Amino acid sequence: MQAVYTIGILDFIFDEADKGEVIHTVQLKNQNNQVFYDKLTFIYLTLPNFSKTLETLATLQDKWLFVFRHLDELDSLPDVLKEEVFTKLFQIAELTAFEPQERAAYQASLKYYRDLKNVTDTAFGEGWEGGRVEGHEEGRQKQSVTVLQMLLRQRFGTIPEQAMIAMEQADLAQLETWLQRVLSAQQLAEVFA
């Protein structure tokens, strides 16, 4: 059996005799004071005991603990946290601030995007199986442009000519970045920023 870890993030002090430790690792012991099962571990993060500031964050663990402790206080992503994993975390966290109507619209556009992606992936897969190896990259690029244009029209209405040109000239990686942004962007400019 593989090891099982339970992680509890606490916004209170676990024990009054706590000596200021942030991470508590606990294993169950039996009546003979022996570890009951060495593949079962409980980890508790006592956030009130974490007192480092942005300037003193040194490790990835420090950064995660800081985010857990202060996420609700942050209006923007601090420079010290400008890493891909935290950027994604902040994008997800922004969605939780949506009003119910905005969240419903976002969920609808996400469903629409996934449906279109599934259609294009299926069509691409069938084309691949049919022996269309040539033009693979170009075909995916054109499909991505089509899906992006559909999503942009649904979210923002008319697409400016400059944006249409940028999409036609973009490579597949850039198009996929824009496709991800279109779901959470509040304005068209945020997609292409």
C-alpha positions as CSV (number, residue, x, y, z in Angstrom):
1,M,0.0,0.0,0.0
2,Q,1.2,3.5,-0.8
3,A,1.7,6.1,1.8
4,V,-1.3,8.3,2.8
5,Y,-0.8,11.9,3.9
6,T,-3.5,14.0,5.3
7,I,-2.7,17.7,5.2
8,G,-4.7,20.1,7.4
9,I,-4.4,23.9,6.9
10,L,-5.3,25.5,10.2
11,D,-6.2,29.2,10.7
12,F,-5.9,28.7,14.5
13,I,-3.3,27.4,16.9
14,F,-3.7,23.7,17.3
15,D,-2.5,23.3,20.9
16,E,-2.2,26.0,23.6
17,A,1.2,24.5,24.4
18,D,2.3,25.1,20.9
19,K,5.9,26.4,20.7
20,G,5.4,28.4,17.5
21,E,6.0,25.6,15.1
22,V,4.2,26.0,11.7
23,I,4.4,22.4,10.5
24,H,3.3,19.5,12.7
25,T,3.9,16.0,11.5
26,V,1.8,13.4,13.4
27,Q,1.7,9.6,13.3
28,L,-0.6,7.4,15.3
29,K,0.8,5.3,18.0
30,N,-0.6,2.2,19.6
31,Q,-0.9,1.2,23.3
32,N,2.8,0.2,23.2
33,N,3.9,3.6,22.1
34,Q,4.9,2.3,18.7
35,V,3.9,3.9,15.4
36,F,0.6,2.2,14.4
37,Y,1.2,2.4,10.7
38,D,4.2,4.0,9.2
39,K,2.5,4.8,5.9
40,L,-0.2,7.0,7.5
41,T,0.9,10.5,8.3
42,F,-1.0,13.6,9.3
43,I,0.5,17.0,8.6
44,Y,-0.9,20.2,10.1
45,L,0.1,23.7,9.0
46,T,-0.6,26.1,11.8
47,L,-0.8,29.4,9.8
48,P,-1.0,31.8,12.7
49,N,2.5,30.7,13.6
50,F,3.9,31.6,10.2
51,S,5.3,35.1,10.5
52,K,7.7,35.6,7.5
53,T,7.2,38.6,5.3
54,L,7.5,38.8,1.6
55,E,11.1,40.1,1.9
56,T,12.1,37.0,4.0
57,L,10.6,34.2,1.8
58,A,13.5,32.0,0.9
59,T,12.1,28.6,-0.1
60,L,9.2,27.3,-2.2
61,Q,7.7,26.0,1.1
62,D,7.9,29.6,2.6
63,K,6.1,31.0,-0.4
64,W,3.3,28.4,-0.2
65,L,2.8,29.1,3.5
66,F,2.8,32.8,2.9
67,V,0.1,32.4,0.2
68,F,-2.0,30.2,2.4
69,R,-1.7,32.7,5.2
70,H,-2.2,35.9,3.2
71,L,-4.1,35.1,-0.1
72,D,-7.3,36.9,1.1
73,E,-5.2,40.1,1.7
74,L,-3.4,40.2,-1.7
75,D,-4.8,42.4,-4.5
76,S,-2.1,41.5,-6.9
77,L,0.7,39.0,-7.4
78,P,3.9,40.2,-5.5
79,D,7.1,40.0,-7.5
80,V,8.6,37.3,-5.2
81,L,5.7,35.1,-6.2
82,K,5.8,35.6,-9.9
83,E,6.2,31.9,-10.8
84,E,4.0,29.9,-13.0
85,V,2.4,27.9,-10.2
86,F,1.4,31.0,-8.2
87,T,0.2,32.8,-11.4
88,K,-2.2,29.9,-12.0
89,L,-3.2,29.9,-8.4
90,F,-4.1,33.7,-8.5
91,Q,-6.1,33.2,-11.7
92,I,-8.1,30.5,-10.1
93,A,-8.5,32.6,-6.9
94,E,-9.8,35.5,-9.0
95,L,-12.7,33.3,-10.2
96,T,-13.9,32.9,-6.6
97,A,-14.5,36.6,-6.4
98,F,-17.0,36.6,-9.3
99,E,-20.6,37.5,-8.6
100,P,-23.0,34.5,-9.1
101,Q,-24.0,35.8,-12.6
102,E,-20.3,36.3,-13.6
103,R,-19.5,32.8,-12.3
104,A,-22.4,31.3,-14.3
105,A,-21.3,33.1,-17.4
106,Y,-17.8,31.9,-16.9
107,Q,-18.9,28.3,-16.4
108,A,-21.0,28.5,-19.5
109,S,-18.1,29.9,-21.6
110,L,-15.8,27.2,-20.1
111,K,-18.3,24.5,-21.1
112,Y,-18.5,26.0,-24.5
113,Y,-14.7,26.1,-24.9
114,R,-14.4,22.5,-23.7
115,D,-17.1,21.4,-26.1
116,L,-15.4,23.1,-29.0
117,K,-12.0,21.7,-27.9
118,N,-13.5,18.2,-27.8
119,V,-15.0,18.6,-31.3
120,T,-11.7,19.9,-32.7
121,D,-9.7,17.3,-30.9
122,T,-12.0,14.5,-32.2
123,A,-11.9,16.0,-35.7
124,F,-8.1,16.2,-35.5
125,G,-7.9,12.6,-34.2
126,E,-10.0,11.3,-37.0
127,G,-7.9,13.2,-39.6
128,W,-4.8,11.9,-38.0
129,E,-6.1,8.3,-38.2
130,G,-7.1,8.9,-41.8
131,G,-3.5,9.6,-42.7
132,R,-3.3,13.3,-42.7
133,V,0.1,13.7,-41.3
134,E,1.0,16.7,-43.5
135,G,0.0,20.0,-42.3
136,H,-0.5,18.8,-38.7
137,E,0.9,22.0,-37.1
138,E,-0.9,24.3,-39.6
139,G,-4.2,22.4,-39.1
140,R,-4.0,22.8,-35.3
141,Q,-3.1,26.4,-35.7
142,K,-6.1,27.1,-37.9
143,Q,-8.4,25.2,-35.6
144,S,-7.1,27.2,-32.6
145,V,-7.7,30.5,-34.4
146,T,-11.3,29.4,-35.3
147,V,-12.1,28.4,-31.7
148,L,-10.5,31.5,-30.3
149,Q,-12.5,33.7,-32.6
150,M,-15.7,32.0,-31.7
151,L,-15.0,32.4,-28.0
152,L,-14.0,36.0,-28.4
153,R,-17.2,36.8,-30.3
154,Q,-19.3,35.1,-27.7
155,R,-17.6,37.0,-24.8
156,F,-16.9,40.4,-26.3
157,G,-18.8,40.8,-29.6
158,T,-17.0,42.2,-32.6
159,I,-13.3,41.5,-32.8
160,P,-11.1,44.4,-33.9
161,E,-9.1,43.9,-37.2
162,Q,-5.8,44.2,-35.4
163,A,-6.7,41.3,-33.1
164,M,-7.8,39.2,-36.1
165,I,-4.4,39.8,-37.8
166,A,-2.5,39.0,-34.5
167,M,-4.4,35.6,-34.3
168,E,-3.7,34.7,-37.9
169,Q,0.0,35.4,-37.4
170,A,0.4,33.8,-34.0
171,D,2.0,30.4,-33.4
172,L,0.2,27.5,-31.7
173,A,1.7,28.2,-28.3
174,Q,0.6,31.8,-28.3
175,L,-2.9,30.8,-29.4
176,E,-3.2,28.3,-26.6
177,T,-2.2,31.0,-24.1
178,W,-4.9,33.3,-25.5
179,L,-7.4,30.5,-25.4
180,Q,-6.8,30.0,-21.7
181,R,-7.0,33.8,-21.0
182,V,-10.3,34.3,-22.8
183,L,-12.1,32.4,-20.1
184,S,-11.2,34.6,-17.3
185,A,-10.6,38.0,-19.1
186,Q,-13.0,40.8,-18.2
187,Q,-12.0,42.8,-21.3
188,L,-10.7,41.9,-24.8
189,A,-7.4,43.6,-24.1
190,E,-6.7,41.2,-21.2
191,V,-6.7,38.3,-23.6
192,F,-3.9,39.7,-25.8
193,A,-1.9,41.4,-22.9
